[in-house]
Amino acid sequence: MRNVLEACGIPAQLKNDRLWGAVGEIPILEAWPQVWVEREADAARARDCLRALDRAPDAPAWACPGCGEQLEGQFVSCWRCGRERES
């Protein structure tokens, strides 16, 4: 989520990313990672950017021309061989 926000030009911080090992010593809800938007003025735009993650990809699924791997539409390169989708 932090990477998505930063790609949208919204500075964000990841908090509690190393607390999972303390579960049992502290309540589980205190150990969950959190993404904080640095400027309150960016909060509404940040929500819009993150809602876009829930939308289905516009591009159809495709087969890699290099190795034949079946990939979902949101991927622009093959995870197996690294070849990029042809336009």
Backbone bond lengths (Angstrom), bond angles and torsions (degrees), N, CA, C in turn:
res aa  C-N    CA-C-N  psi(-1)  N-CA   C-N-CA  omega(-1)  CA-C   N-CA-C  phi
1 M - - - 1.447 - - 1.527 110.56 -
2 R 1.336 115.28 -40.65 1.468 117.64 179.32 1.523 110.36 -60.93
3 N 1.323 117.01 -42.18 1.461 120.33 179.90 1.527 111.47 -62.94
4 V 1.319 117.29 -39.22 1.464 121.20 178.54 1.524 109.62 -63.86
5 L 1.320 116.73 -45.28 1.464 120.02 179.58 1.523 111.17 -61.91
6 E 1.317 116.67 -43.86 1.462 119.42 -179.48 1.525 111.06 -66.76
7 A 1.344 117.51 -33.21 1.464 120.30 175.31 1.524 111.00 -66.19
8 C 1.337 117.44 -26.40 1.469 122.75 176.02 1.527 111.19 -84.44
9 G 1.330 117.56 0.96 1.460 121.30 -179.93 1.514 113.76 83.01
10 I 1.332 117.64 21.51 1.454 122.52 -178.54 1.528 108.89 -111.24
11 P 1.337 118.04 112.03 1.466 119.64 178.50 1.531 110.87 -64.52
12 A 1.331 116.34 133.56 1.464 121.45 -177.99 1.526 109.26 -144.32
13 Q 1.327 115.22 157.94 1.460 121.73 179.13 1.523 109.43 -124.55
14 L 1.330 115.70 147.19 1.455 121.96 174.48 1.525 107.45 -100.33
15 K 1.324 116.89 124.48 1.465 122.60 -179.61 1.522 109.46 -114.54
16 N 1.295 117.23 152.53 1.471 125.12 175.34 1.527 113.33 62.71
17 D 1.313 118.07 23.63 1.458 119.40 -176.35 1.532 113.22 -73.13
18 R 1.328 118.12 -8.89 1.463 120.49 -179.58 1.530 112.62 -121.26
19 L 1.304 117.63 16.62 1.466 120.62 -177.13 1.520 114.31 -92.32
20 W 1.330 118.64 -7.22 1.461 119.71 -173.70 1.523 111.76 -58.35
21 G 1.317 118.45 -32.83 1.457 121.73 179.09 1.514 113.46 -66.86
22 A 1.309 117.04 -15.32 1.467 120.99 -178.79 1.526 112.62 -91.59
23 V 1.337 117.70 -0.23 1.463 120.19 179.15 1.520 108.00 -60.25
24 G 1.298 115.34 133.65 1.463 122.08 -173.07 1.519 109.12 107.88
25 E 1.309 115.31 -41.49 1.462 121.10 174.10 1.533 109.91 -82.85
26 I 1.341 115.20 -34.51 1.462 121.24 177.55 1.531 107.36 -126.94
27 P 1.327 117.96 157.62 1.467 120.49 179.07 1.530 111.56 -60.31
28 I 1.328 115.79 145.17 1.462 120.96 -176.95 1.529 112.24 -57.80
29 L 1.318 117.50 -36.71 1.470 119.69 179.97 1.523 112.25 -65.88
30 E 1.314 117.25 -25.10 1.464 120.89 177.85 1.526 111.33 -77.22
31 A 1.328 117.45 -18.81 1.463 121.66 -175.99 1.522 113.38 -96.27
32 W 1.320 118.58 -10.20 1.457 120.33 -178.98 1.520 110.99 -64.98
33 P 1.324 117.64 137.79 1.465 119.69 175.55 1.527 110.71 -63.48
34 Q 1.306 115.40 148.70 1.458 121.74 179.80 1.525 109.15 -133.02
35 V 1.314 116.50 143.79 1.460 121.62 173.61 1.517 106.79 -109.48
36 W 1.310 115.50 123.52 1.465 121.59 -179.37 1.523 109.74 -111.41
37 V 1.321 116.28 130.94 1.459 121.99 172.69 1.524 106.72 -80.56
38 E 1.316 116.49 131.15 1.469 120.13 -173.92 1.526 113.80 -70.33
39 R 1.337 117.10 -35.17 1.470 119.98 -178.85 1.518 109.50 -114.21
40 E 1.306 117.08 125.36 1.460 121.32 -179.66 1.524 111.92 -57.88
41 A 1.314 116.52 -30.93 1.462 120.88 179.80 1.530 112.06 -63.45
42 D 1.339 117.54 -20.11 1.467 121.97 -179.91 1.527 113.45 -91.24
43 A 1.324 118.20 -1.93 1.468 121.56 -171.39 1.529 112.79 -60.11
44 A 1.322 118.33 -47.07 1.470 120.62 -178.08 1.523 110.77 -65.06
45 R 1.319 116.99 -42.81 1.468 120.33 178.72 1.529 110.66 -65.63
46 A 1.333 116.72 -35.40 1.471 120.95 177.65 1.529 110.38 -63.24
47 R 1.321 117.49 -43.02 1.467 120.67 177.68 1.523 111.05 -59.61
48 D 1.336 116.61 -42.03 1.467 120.69 179.26 1.525 111.07 -63.33
49 C 1.321 117.27 -42.56 1.475 120.65 178.92 1.521 110.80 -62.69
50 L 1.331 116.93 -40.41 1.464 119.91 -178.56 1.522 112.02 -74.41
51 R 1.322 117.86 -31.62 1.470 120.20 175.94 1.523 111.09 -63.15
52 A 1.315 116.20 -29.71 1.468 120.37 179.31 1.522 111.16 -63.04
53 L 1.326 117.92 -22.85 1.474 121.37 177.76 1.522 111.51 -66.45
54 D 1.327 117.34 -28.28 1.453 121.35 -177.37 1.527 113.01 -81.32
55 R 1.304 117.38 -13.82 1.459 120.47 -178.74 1.529 110.45 -77.20
56 A 1.295 115.27 146.34 1.465 120.11 176.67 1.531 109.08 -67.05
57 P 1.313 117.27 147.07 1.467 119.52 179.14 1.528 110.72 -65.47
58 D 1.326 115.92 146.67 1.460 120.79 179.20 1.525 111.74 -76.34
59 A 1.328 116.15 -30.33 1.464 119.97 -175.93 1.530 110.55 -80.95
60 P 1.304 117.61 144.84 1.469 120.39 177.91 1.530 111.00 -75.69
61 A 1.314 115.74 161.94 1.465 120.55 174.41 1.530 108.03 -60.59
62 W 1.340 115.58 155.03 1.462 119.43 -177.42 1.520 110.82 -145.74
63 A 1.319 115.48 158.01 1.461 121.75 176.74 1.523 108.32 -103.97
64 C 1.322 116.49 133.20 1.459 121.46 179.61 1.530 109.24 -63.68
65 P 1.351 116.83 128.77 1.462 119.27 179.53 1.530 112.47 -71.36
66 G 1.332 116.82 -15.40 1.458 119.92 -178.72 1.513 113.82 -87.07
67 C 1.354 115.68 -47.41 1.475 118.81 -174.19 1.530 113.68 -122.59
68 G 1.344 117.42 -6.91 1.459 120.57 178.34 1.518 115.05 84.18
69 E 1.332 118.44 2.17 1.465 121.82 179.34 1.523 109.77 -60.07
70 Q 1.346 117.24 138.11 1.463 122.64 177.11 1.529 108.52 -86.47
71 L 1.326 116.52 126.57 1.459 121.76 -175.64 1.518 110.66 -127.45
72 E 1.339 115.90 150.27 1.456 120.83 176.30 1.526 109.55 -75.31
73 G 1.326 115.66 158.25 1.450 121.91 -173.11 1.515 116.48 -60.92
74 Q 1.332 118.32 -26.82 1.457 119.18 -176.24 1.525 113.21 -74.70
75 F 1.339 116.89 -13.05 1.457 119.77 -178.88 1.522 110.58 -87.50
76 V 1.328 116.47 135.80 1.459 121.11 -179.79 1.524 111.65 -102.87
77 S 1.331 117.09 -10.28 1.457 120.08 175.31 1.520 109.26 -141.37
78 C 1.316 114.97 157.48 1.456 121.76 -176.41 1.530 110.45 -77.34
79 W 1.319 116.49 132.15 1.461 120.31 179.37 1.524 110.62 -72.09
80 R 1.310 117.17 -25.01 1.467 120.31 -176.48 1.527 112.52 -81.58
81 C 1.345 117.06 -51.24 1.476 119.23 -174.08 1.522 113.17 -113.27
82 G 1.344 117.65 -10.94 1.462 120.70 177.77 1.523 115.49 86.00
83 R 1.308 117.55 -3.15 1.461 119.86 -179.21 1.517 110.65 -69.73
84 E 1.330 117.39 141.07 1.446 121.70 -178.66 1.516 111.35 -83.11
85 R 1.342 114.43 151.45 1.464 121.06 177.53 1.531 108.44 -63.80
86 E 1.311 115.41 140.23 1.456 120.05 176.62 1.514 109.37 -81.12
87 S 1.318 117.00 144.12 1.471 121.09 -178.29 1.490 112.49 -72.59
